[in-house]
Amino acid sequence: MGSVPSVPEFRPRISDAEIDRIKPHILVCLGATAAKALLGNQFSVTRQRKELIPSPLAPKVLATVHPSSLLRIEDEKERHKEMDRFVNDMRKVAGLLDSSNAKGSSLTVAA
């Protein structure tokens, strides 16, 4: 059997060249795979969720859970709690977009 590849080998659907071309003001990583691929294996969505992360990729970079993970939470109360947290994460992103007030501000999402 072959070895299991490390997370950076699983790149999000957006490439570094695309990020360089778009030059987003805000980059949102949805889920651990995207976050680790773009921010490094040491990144933890559980610990660093919703924090602004220093990165050369964009002036403002943050990560949150992938929305599909919410659908897999079996306990209804826990699922609603986590959905509320995700909505709050997206509100933070909306606030960052509003606060940038720059013409042509762009948001890029990596999942």
C-alpha positions as CSV (number, residue, x, y, z in Angstrom):
1,M,0.0,0.0,0.0
2,G,1.1,3.6,-0.7
3,S,1.5,6.2,1.9
4,V,-1.3,8.7,2.5
5,P,-0.6,12.1,1.0
6,S,-0.3,15.1,3.3
7,V,-3.0,17.7,3.2
8,P,-1.1,20.2,1.0
9,E,-1.2,17.6,-1.8
10,F,-5.0,18.1,-1.8
11,R,-5.3,21.6,-3.2
12,P,-8.5,23.6,-3.1
13,R,-10.1,24.3,-6.5
14,I,-8.4,27.7,-6.5
15,S,-4.7,27.8,-7.4
16,D,-2.0,30.1,-6.2
17,A,-1.9,31.7,-9.7
18,E,-5.6,32.4,-9.5
19,I,-5.2,34.0,-6.1
20,D,-2.3,36.1,-7.4
21,R,-4.4,37.2,-10.4
22,I,-7.6,38.0,-8.4
23,K,-5.7,39.7,-5.5
24,P,-8.6,39.3,-3.1
25,H,-9.0,41.6,-0.2
26,I,-10.5,38.8,1.8
27,L,-9.9,35.1,1.5
28,V,-12.2,32.6,3.3
29,C,-11.1,29.0,3.7
30,L,-14.1,26.7,4.1
31,G,-13.0,23.6,6.0
32,A,-9.8,22.1,7.3
33,T,-8.6,20.8,3.9
34,A,-8.7,24.2,2.3
35,A,-7.3,25.9,5.3
36,K,-4.4,23.5,5.7
37,A,-3.6,23.5,2.0
38,L,-3.4,27.3,1.9
39,L,-2.3,28.1,5.4
40,G,-0.1,25.1,6.3
41,N,-0.5,21.8,8.1
42,Q,-0.2,23.5,11.5
43,F,-3.4,25.5,11.0
44,S,-6.4,24.3,13.1
45,V,-9.9,25.3,12.1
46,T,-11.1,24.2,15.6
47,R,-8.6,26.5,17.4
48,Q,-8.3,29.3,14.9
49,R,-11.8,29.6,13.4
50,K,-12.8,33.1,12.6
51,E,-9.4,34.6,13.5
52,L,-7.7,36.9,11.0
53,I,-4.6,35.0,9.9
54,P,-1.5,36.8,8.7
55,S,-0.9,35.6,5.1
56,P,0.7,36.8,1.9
57,L,-2.4,35.4,0.1
58,A,-4.7,38.4,1.0
59,P,-4.8,41.2,3.5
60,K,-7.6,39.5,5.4
61,V,-7.6,35.7,5.6
62,L,-9.9,33.6,7.8
63,A,-11.2,30.1,8.0
64,T,-14.3,28.4,9.2
65,V,-15.9,25.0,8.9
66,H,-17.1,23.7,5.6
67,P,-20.9,24.0,5.4
68,S,-21.3,20.3,4.5
69,S,-19.9,19.4,7.9
70,L,-22.9,21.0,9.5
71,L,-25.2,18.5,7.7
72,R,-23.4,15.6,9.3
73,I,-24.0,16.6,12.9
74,E,-26.6,14.1,14.1
75,D,-27.7,15.9,17.3
76,E,-30.2,18.5,16.3
77,K,-29.4,20.9,19.2
78,E,-25.7,20.7,18.4
79,R,-26.3,21.1,14.7
80,H,-28.3,24.3,15.3
81,K,-25.6,25.6,17.6
82,E,-22.9,25.0,15.0
83,M,-25.1,26.5,12.2
84,D,-25.4,29.7,14.3
85,R,-21.6,29.8,14.8
86,F,-21.2,29.4,11.0
87,V,-23.7,32.2,10.3
88,N,-21.8,34.4,12.8
89,D,-18.6,33.6,10.9
90,M,-20.2,34.7,7.7
91,R,-21.4,37.9,9.4
92,K,-17.8,38.6,10.3
93,V,-16.9,38.2,6.6
94,A,-19.7,40.5,5.6
95,G,-18.5,43.1,8.2
96,L,-15.0,42.9,6.8
97,L,-16.4,43.5,3.3
98,D,-18.4,46.5,4.6
99,S,-15.4,47.9,6.5
100,S,-13.0,47.7,3.5
101,N,-15.1,50.4,1.7
102,A,-12.7,50.0,-1.2
103,K,-14.0,50.0,-4.7
104,G,-13.4,46.6,-6.3
105,S,-13.0,44.8,-3.0
106,S,-13.0,41.2,-3.7
107,L,-13.8,38.1,-1.7
108,T,-12.4,34.7,-2.6
109,V,-13.6,31.5,-1.1
110,A,-11.6,28.3,-1.1
111,A,-13.4,25.1,-0.3
